[in-house]
Amino acid sequence: VKPFNYWTMAAVPVPGQGPASSPKTRVELHISCAKLKDTDVFSKSDPIVVVYAKQAKNQWTEFARTEWIKNTLNPEFSRAVEMDYRFEEVQTLQFSVYDVDNLTPDLSDDDFLGCIQCSLGEVVSVGTYTKPLSQSPEKAGDGKLGTITIRATEIGTEQSMLELWLSGSHLDKKDFLGKSDPFLEFSRQNSDGSFTLVHRTEVIKNTLNPTWKPFRINSQRLCGHDPECTIKVVCYDWDSDGTHDLIGQFTTNFGELTQAHQKHSKLQWDAINPQKQAKKRS
């Protein structure tokens, strides 16, 4: 079983789908949860978030899913949900969290961890929307099932793609009986100084000199509308129990990456572990 996995779902109409001329913009939703209920006996929960859209005649249709993350009660999902936000319509969504224990897309045999209902307008209006999960969308959550946070970002319609090729060399050895199992997380800095996870690479087992698969990412997702936006890249050593060890991190920006592309040159950064750096200073 791969440590990070997801299912690709077919697109369905966005709730409140109106005529093509109605005012709209394209947004993406980044989802995270905190303090989820632990339903596994020998490990932590393996959460996934399923987004449902309310259609005509109060019918609910599955719209999207995040990736599935193993062994964590505080998941931060890298797979964003894209949809049109229509200014003059109420678009009702439901976010349901499940603990998935198998690779089948059927959720009937998986544990339900909680849900919320809200309109897309509520999320967009505040930017970052946090609410306690509940057993039923009709009931208010009391915090016992944890919380879900949804961050909305406008991405527009004109989008360009950036392809990244990354490798590491001489990474720290984190495993007692092996080397390290490194993977990368890319996060974009928000206007309030916080960071939003936008991409997670695959894990490469037992190596200190990994070469990850090339990947393409939407430039709007990576940096928003700001080419100088700080992009944080963190390298972790994957552990099966979800307690991934920090190997190191660095920051860059979209402008630096595109300049390297235009000059057909490679960029190199030192992967700094702030904890080790602090110990050396002291």
C-alpha positions in Angstrom: 0.0 0.0 0.0 1.4 3.4 -0.9 1.6 5.9 1.9 -0.2 8.5 0.0 -3.0 7.5 -2.3 -6.2 9.0 -3.8 -9.0 8.1 -6.1 -9.9 10.3 -9.2 -13.6 11.0 -9.4 -15.6 12.1 -12.4 -16.7 15.7 -12.4 -20.4 16.6 -11.7 -22.2 19.9 -12.0 -21.3 22.4 -9.2 -24.2 23.1 -6.9 -26.2 26.1 -8.0 -25.0 25.7 -11.6 -26.6 28.6 -13.5 -26.4 30.0 -17.0 -23.0 30.6 -18.5 -23.5 34.4 -18.3 -23.9 34.5 -14.5 -21.0 36.2 -12.7 -18.5 33.6 -11.4 -14.8 33.0 -10.6 -12.8 29.9 -10.2 -11.7 28.9 -6.7 -9.9 26.1 -5.1 -10.4 24.7 -1.6 -7.6 23.4 0.6 -8.8 21.1 3.4 -7.2 20.1 6.7 -8.6 18.5 9.9 -7.5 18.5 13.5 -8.0 16.2 16.5 -10.1 13.6 14.6 -11.6 10.7 16.4 -9.3 7.6 16.5 -11.2 4.6 15.3 -8.2 2.2 14.7 -7.1 -0.1 17.5 -3.4 -0.5 16.8 -2.8 2.8 14.8 -4.4 6.1 14.2 -7.2 6.8 11.7 -6.6 6.9 7.9 -8.7 9.9 6.9 -10.1 11.1 3.6 -12.6 14.0 3.0 -15.4 13.6 0.6 -17.1 16.7 -0.8 -20.8 16.5 -1.7 -22.8 19.1 -3.7 -26.5 19.8 -3.3 -28.3 19.6 -6.6 -31.9 20.2 -7.6 -34.7 18.6 -5.5 -32.3 18.3 -2.5 -30.3 15.6 -4.1 -26.7 15.2 -3.0 -24.0 14.2 -5.5 -20.4 13.4 -4.7 -18.2 16.1 -6.2 -14.6 15.4 -5.2 -12.3 13.6 -2.7 -9.1 14.5 -1.2 -6.2 12.0 -1.1 -6.2 9.3 1.6 -3.6 9.8 4.3 -2.6 7.0 6.7 -2.0 7.1 10.4 -2.9 10.7 11.4 -5.5 12.6 13.4 -4.4 15.9 12.0 -4.3 15.5 8.2 -3.4 18.3 5.8 -4.5 17.3 2.4 -2.5 18.4 -0.6 -5.1 17.7 -3.2 -7.2 20.8 -3.6 -10.9 20.9 -4.8 -11.6 23.2 -7.7 -15.0 24.7 -8.5 -16.8 27.7 -9.9 -18.0 30.2 -7.3 -21.2 31.9 -8.6 -21.7 35.2 -6.9 -25.5 35.3 -7.1 -26.3 31.7 -6.2 -26.3 29.6 -3.0 -24.0 26.6 -3.5 -24.5 24.2 -0.6 -21.7 21.7 0.1 -21.1 18.9 2.6 -17.7 17.9 3.8 -17.7 14.3 5.2 -14.6 12.7 6.8 -14.1 8.9 6.8 -11.5 6.6 8.2 -10.6 4.4 5.2 -9.2 0.9 5.8 -9.1 -0.5 2.2 -8.5 0.5 -1.4 -12.0 0.3 -2.6 -13.9 3.5 -3.4 -17.0 2.3 -1.6 -17.3 4.1 1.7 -20.1 1.9 3.2 -17.6 -0.3 5.0 -15.5 2.6 6.3 -15.9 4.5 9.6 -17.6 7.9 9.5 -15.7 10.5 11.5 -18.0 13.5 11.1 -19.2 16.2 8.7 -20.3 19.8 8.2 -22.6 21.6 5.8 -22.0 25.1 4.6 -22.3 27.3 1.5 -19.4 28.0 -0.8 -20.1 31.7 -0.2 -19.5 31.3 3.6 -16.1 29.8 2.9 -15.1 32.4 0.3 -16.3 35.3 2.4 -13.9 34.5 5.3 -11.1 32.9 3.3 -10.3 30.4 6.1 -13.3 28.6 7.4 -13.0 26.4 10.5 -15.9 24.5 12.1 -16.3 21.5 14.5 -17.4 18.2 13.0 -20.7 16.6 14.0 -22.3 13.2 13.5 -25.1 14.8 11.5 -25.1 17.9 9.3 -28.3 19.0 11.1 -26.5 19.1 14.5 -23.9 21.6 15.6 -20.5 20.0 16.5 -19.3 20.1 20.1 -15.6 19.7 19.3 -15.4 16.0 20.4 -15.0 14.8 16.8 -12.4 17.4 15.9 -12.5 20.3 13.5 -12.2 20.8 9.7 -10.6 23.9 8.1 -11.3 24.9 4.5 -9.2 27.7 2.9 -10.6 29.2 -0.3 -8.3 30.8 -2.9 -9.3 32.4 -6.2 -7.3 30.9 -9.1 -8.9 32.6 -12.1 -9.3 31.1 -15.5 -5.9 31.9 -17.1 -3.5 29.4 -15.7 0.0 28.2 -16.7 1.7 25.0 -15.7 5.2 24.6 -14.3 7.0 21.2 -14.5 9.5 20.5 -11.7 12.3 17.9 -11.6 13.8 17.5 -8.1 16.4 15.4 -6.6 18.3 15.3 -3.3 21.9 14.3 -2.3 23.5 13.4 0.9 20.3 13.7 3.0 20.4 12.9 6.7 20.0 9.2 7.7 16.9 9.0 9.9 16.2 5.2 10.0 18.0 3.0 12.5 18.2 -0.1 10.3 18.2 1.7 6.9 18.7 5.1 5.4 15.8 7.4 4.9 12.5 7.3 3.1 12.2 10.9 1.8 9.3 12.8 0.4 8.7 16.5 -0.2 5.9 18.9 0.7 5.4 22.2 -1.1 3.5 25.0 0.7 2.6 28.5 -0.4 2.8 31.4 2.0 -0.5 33.2 2.6 -1.0 36.9 3.3 -1.3 36.3 7.0 2.0 34.5 7.1 0.6 31.0 7.4 1.3 28.3 4.8 -1.0 26.2 2.6 0.1 22.8 1.4 -0.2 22.6 -2.4 1.7 19.5 -3.4 3.2 16.3 -1.8 5.6 14.0 -3.7 5.8 10.3 -3.6 7.9 8.5 -1.0 11.2 7.0 -2.2 12.3 4.2 0.1 15.8 3.6 1.6 17.9 6.3 0.0 19.9 9.4 0.9 20.1 10.5 -2.8 16.5 10.5 -4.1 15.2 11.5 -7.5 11.5 12.2 -7.5 9.2 11.8 -10.4 8.7 15.1 -12.4 5.4 16.7 -11.7 3.4 19.5 -13.2 1.6 22.1 -11.0 -0.6 25.0 -11.7 1.3 28.3 -11.2 -1.7 29.9 -9.5 -1.8 27.0 -7.0 1.9 27.3 -6.4 2.1 31.1 -5.9 -1.3 32.6 -6.3 -1.1 35.9 -8.2 2.3 36.8 -6.7 5.6 35.7 -8.4 7.5 36.7 -5.3 5.3 34.6 -3.0 7.4 32.5 -0.7 7.3 28.8 -1.5 8.4 26.5 1.4 9.7 23.1 0.5 10.1 20.6 3.4 11.7 17.2 3.2 10.6 14.5 5.6 11.6 10.9 6.3 8.3 8.9 6.0 7.4 6.5 8.9 4.5 4.0 8.7 3.1 5.3 12.0 2.6 8.8 10.6 5.3 10.4 12.8 7.4 11.6 9.9 10.9 13.0 10.8 12.0 16.4 9.5 15.1 16.1 7.3 15.4 19.7 6.2 13.7 22.6 4.4 14.3 25.6 2.2 12.3 28.5 0.6 12.2 29.8 -3.0 9.7 31.7 -5.1 8.0 31.4 -8.5 10.3 34.1 -10.0 13.4 32.2 -9.1 12.1 28.9 -10.5 11.0 30.5 -13.9 14.4 32.3 -14.2 16.2 29.0 -13.9 13.9 27.6 -16.6 14.5 30.5 -19.0 18.3 30.2 -18.5 18.2 26.4 -18.8 20.0 26.1 -15.5 19.6 24.1 -12.4 19.0 25.5 -8.9 20.4 24.1 -5.7 19.4 24.7 -2.1 20.7 23.5 1.3 18.1 21.5 3.2 18.3 23.1 6.6 16.9 21.5 9.7 16.0 24.4 12.1 16.2 22.1 15.1 19.7 21.0 14.4 20.7 24.6 13.5 19.4 25.8 16.9 21.4 23.1 18.8 24.6 24.1 17.0 24.1 27.8 17.9 23.5 26.9 21.5 
